[in-house]
Amino acid sequence: MIDRAGLAEFLRRRRESLQPEDVGLPRGIRRRTAGLRREEVAGLCFMSTDYYRRLEQERGPHPSAEMIASIAQGLHLSLDERDHLFRLAGHAPPLRGSASEHISPGLLRIFDRLTDSPAEIVTEMGETLRQTPLCVALTGDNTRYEGPARSVGYRWFTDPAVRRRYVAEEHPLHSRVYVSGLRELVARRGPASRPAQYANLLLDLSDEFRTLWEEHDVGVRFGNVKRLVHPEVGVLTLECQTLLDPEQSHHLMVYTAVPGSESYEKLALLAVIGDQMAHAPRS
């Protein structure tokens, strides 16, 4: 059962404890509100300001588990705080660990400060949870997929468009890395896990995957340097640095180019494209 009073008070306290810079927002010149404004929290949680306001006023409909998950992420809650929020809203808390998509506050704080770099947060299955605007301009919006297609490894063997983002001579390495990584995940998570389900799907859908799977390779990894193909600016040679959150098995991946290089100039151009995309009116 929902605890409306407890939920409202917890949301108010958490909102008032956060500053704009804590969640990657500009502070602005005139600011009298203690903490974040309701409209700022609503934007972070992808909901209307009116809906969020009613929750703080102990009114409105019973929020769904999906809505509570969005609020927990928007408020940068820790796992313990997230679980508490779910219980106040009358829902069982989601699973923790590798199956969780709740990004830790620490990882989000780092991500929020990477406004001038292509960066993304991905799960161990290669599902993109967050992207900076420059990363969207570089690789496309990888958060838009649903079902198994959310995994880049799954898309690699089922969607030819994915391969066009990488130089052709490196395609065999990509295939081996994705198969090797999935095999390791199946061994780690077990035969009833989601990685195992994806492996079974790909065994039916892709001859290439099936051939590589039968080789039983493990430990195949990408190097730090990646060569991506952008449809407008061409090939970019970028270094990829990765930060791991071991509790959630989430990876923060940041792409950089050597200053003064051709790829550095191309990233600067993509930054302009990314800004135009972010501010373009939606149809």
N, C-alpha and C positions, 0 to 999 in steps of 0.2 A: 504494500500500500504506500502511496506517495505521502511524504511528509512535506506538505507545502510550505509551512513556516520554516522548517529546517532548511529546505532547498533554497528558499528565497534569501534567508540570512547568509547561507554559505556562498551563494552567488554574489551577493553584495560585498561580503568581506573579501572575497577573492578579487573581484573587480577593483575595489578600492585599494588593494595592496599592490596592484600592478601599475607601472608607469609606461607611457608610450614607447620609450626606448627599450623596455623589457620585451616587447613583442614586435619590434621592428617598425614602429610607427613614428612619424615626426611629432615632436612636442608642440610646435607652434609657438607663437609669440604670447598670446593671451590665453592663460589656462587657469581657471579657478577650481575646476573639479578635482576632488581627491581621487587619485588613481585614474582609471580609464573611464571614458564616457560610455553610456549604454549603447549608443550607436556604433562606437568603435568595437565594443565586444560583439555586437550583433554582426558586424562586418567580418570579424575574425572567425565567427562561428557559422557564417553563411546562412543567416536567417534574418528576418525582418526585425527592425528595432522594436516595433510594437509587440511582436511575439516575445522577445527577450524581456521587455519591460513588464509584461504581464506575469512572467515567471518570478521576477523580483517582487511583484506586488501580490504574490500568492493567488494569482488568477490564471485563467486560460485553460487549455486542454491538457491532458496528461501527456507530457513529452515522451516520444518514442525512445527506444534504446539508441537508435541511430542519431537522434537529435541530441541526446545526452553525450554521446561519444564526440559529436562535433563541438559541443560546448566545452567538454573536458580538454579537447585539443586546442580550441581557441583561447582558453584561459591558461594554457601552458601548465596544466595540472600534473603533479607527480602521479605515479601509479596508485599510491595509497589514497591520494586525494581523488583521483578518478573513480576508484572503487567506492569511496564514501559518497561521491556524487550520485553514482548509479543506485546505491542503496536508498539515499534520500528520495530519489525519483521512483522508487518502487521496482527497480530492475536488478537482476543478478549481474554482478560485475563480469566483464568479459575475461577470457583467458589471458594469462600473462605469458611472457616468453616469446618464442619464435613465431607463434600464431597471432600475436598481438600487432595491431597497426597503430597503436598509440605511441607517438613519438615523445621521447623523454624531454623535459623542459631544457636540460642542458644542451642537447643536440639542436633543439629548436632555436635556442638563443644564438648559437653559432651560425646556424643557417640564416637567421633573420639579418645578420650583419654582412652577409655575402651578396650585397645588392649589386656589386659591379663584377660579379663572376658567374660563369655557368656552374650551377651546383644543383644537386638533387639528393633526396633521401630515398633509399630503396630498401626493400625487405630482402631476406636471404633468397627469396624466390625471384628476385629481379623485378618486383612490382614497385613502380615509382609512386611515392606518397606525396612528395612535395618537389617542386621545381622553381628555381628563380626565373624571372622573365627572360634573362639572357640564355638560360638553359633551354627554355621553350623555343627561343629563336634559333638555337643551335640544333636541337634534335627533334623539335616538334613537341606537342603536348602529349606526354606519355602517361598522364593521369586520367585520360579520357576513356581508357579501355575497360571492359567488364569481363568477368569470368576468367577462364584460363588465359585469355589474350592479355590480361594485365601483366603477365610475366614476359619479360623480353626474351627469355630463352624459348618459351613456347611460340612467341611470334616469329622468332628467327626461323623456325622450321615450318611455319604455316602461313606467313604473310611476306611475299616477295618484296614489298615496299620497305621493310625494315633493312634489308641487305643493301639497298641503294644508298644508305647513309654511311657506308663504310667502303673503303677501297677494295676492289675485287680480289686482289692477291692475298688479302688477309681473311677472306671468308672462311677458308678451311680451318684456320685457328679459332675463329669465333665458334664454329660448329663444335670443335673438339672441347673448347672451354665450357660451353653450355652443357654438353652431354656429361662431361667429367663432373661438373659442379652438381648436376642433378643426381648423378649416381651417388655422390658423397652424401647429399641430403637424404636420399632414400635410405641409405645405410644408417644415418644418424637418427632420422625421425621414425623409421619403421615402415613395414609393408602396408599399413592402414593409413598412412599419412597423406597429406595433400601432394607432396613431391612424388610419392608413388603413384597417385592417381594421374598426375600430369605425365609421368613417364609412360604409363599404360596408354594414355591418349595418343601420345606422340609415336609410340610403337605402331599404332594402327594408322596414323596419318602420314608418316614421313619415312620413306625408304632410306634416306640419308641418316636420319636419327637411328633407325633400326640397325643399320650397318655399324655405325659408330658405337652404339650401345653394346653390341656383341663383342667389341674389343676390350671392354672392362677397363678403360683408362681412367685413372684418378690423378689428382694433383696437377692437372693442366691449368695454367694461369695466364692471364694477360700481363704484359709488361706495363710499366708506368706510362709509356708513350702510346697515344691512340691517334689514328688518322681517320678523321671523319670527312664525309662528303656532304657539303651543303648545296642545295639546288641553286642558290643565288651567288654565293661567293666562292664555291669550289672546295678544294681539299684544304683542311686545316690539320696541322700537326700539334697536338696538345698533350700536356702532361696531366695525368689524373692522380690526385692524391686522395686517399680514402681514410676516413675516421670511422671506427667501429664502436657501436654501442653494444657490448657483449650481452647485456641483460635482455635486450629486445631483438638482437640479431639484425639491427638496422645499420646501414652503411650511409655515411655522408660522403658523397663523391664531388670533388671540386676540380674543375678543368682550368688550366692556365696555359698561356703561351709565352715563349721567351720574348722579353721586351725587345722591340726593334725588328722582330722577325715579320715575315709576310703574314703568318698566322695571327700575330698580335694585332696587326692592322685590320685583318678580317674580323677579329673579335670586336674591335672598336666599331666597325661598320654594323655588325650584328647587334651591338648594344643599341644603336639607333633604331634598327628594325624592331628589336624587342620592345623598346619604349613605344614605338608606334602601334605595335600589336596590343600592348597593355592598355592603351588609351583609345583604341579604335571603338566606335559605337557598335554594340551588339545588335544584330538583326533579329 
